[in-house]
Amino acid sequence: MGGYYAAKRRLSPACGPDRAVIGIDELEAVAVQSTSQRRGSVIRISSTQKLDGVNWDIFARKGWLLQNGARRQVAAIDLREIAGLAGAHNHQNACAAYAVARALGLAPRVIEGALHSFQGLPHRSQVLGAARGVRFVNDSKATNADAAAKALQAFPAIRWICGGLEKEGGLDVVRPHFGSVKKAYVIGREAAKFALHLGDLSYEICTDMATAVTRAAAEAEAGEVVLLAPAAASFDQYDNFEQRGDDFAAHVAQVLAQSAL
């Protein structure tokens, strides 16, 4: 971590860019140092705390993106209904994008329109559609436990498709967020071994994606999300995470087509 912080500090020297956008949830020490060196040029962003400084501060709070400047509110954008920006991690991404756009001179209302038009990126919290009140979300890019933990925090009721080539560290960082999971549907060649990390969480060994999607869709209830966030690499069954996500999307498309009949 020391090397990581040192590398980030080198990105923002005293003679650096006109504006530096820094997420203080992870890099507060870097933000403090940068602010002391170049007062007025650092834009702090956060998805966990309210910011109220004398310079530019942009933060997400209770689903709203807020910009403060000179100790007054400059803009407020409701992020709660933007399907492509679900979860605190995506709200932080929105804050960063907003900060860059504002630094380039775009008006808040223009940025708000752009955020509402954002449909998400493939395999990254990508909403594929809904049937019977159940949404299907492709987050195949969640190839490690940290990324999967972010995904589980984004939705209140989840049918979780997980598993694959296990990575070092297991699911320790994911476990605190199991409360939002109704049931896990485990894929992968070593699905049974992966399931040992799930503890008391309700789960089903599915092994392949087709079975996992079919079972999760059949058991999901209105208001729930069928979420692919594997917390593992894909190489036991796929060439890459994109191929895994495409396979999930193909089976979801069949479910959606059947529900439309």
Helices and strands as residue ranges (DSSP letters): H 2-10, E 20-23, H 24-37, E 42-46, E 57-61, E 64-69, E 72-78, G 83-85, H 88-103, H 108-117, E 126-131, E 134-138, H 145-153, E 158-162, G 175-180, E 181-187, H 191-195, G 196-198, E 203-207, H 209-219, E 225-228, H 241-260
